[in-house]
Amino acid sequence: MSIADRVSADDVILNLEATDKRDLLETLAGEAARRLDRPKSEILGALQDREALGSTALGRGVALPHARLVGDHPPLMLVARLRRPIDYESRDEEPVDLVILVLWPDASPEGFLPALSDTCRALREPQALRRLRAAASAEEVRALFERYGGADAGSAEDE
């Protein structure tokens, strides 16, 4: 199952306001808590624990905060484009403006690493990043993931 199968237009947040990494994680944890009907503190704690192991910034302005949560809830992926880039402790020292949150149930770990891998693969194309940054709507972001994150993503050609 590709990232395009896991993300709907409802899972896309455009022009998200965040002042720093902590503010961003708190905002995303709050949104995820609402969708999963779980405590925000539980989700934020899991994300912060993962960040304590090392920054989830991928470079080129992209971050992939992720965590596994206790239980058997459905996996959740949220895509956020920030209004203004923030420092995210990236190795390339580039500020982050594209964020994909991945929360996965501990009870079903088998899809977690493929989901992270598929997400990274969808974001490796410079044209994909440029187009995600320029997208005018959540539907357009979703369509871009279909194009760059689908099963035939490796053959997507630039127009």
Secondary structure, DSSP 8 states (H G I E B T S, - for coil): --HHHH--GGGEEEEE--SSHHHHHHHHHHHHHHHHTS-HHHHHHHHHHHHHHS--EEETTEE--EEEESS----EEEEEEEEEEE----TT---EEEEEEEEEETT-GGGHHHHHHHHHHHH--HHHHHHHHH--SHHHHHHHHHHHHSTTGGG----
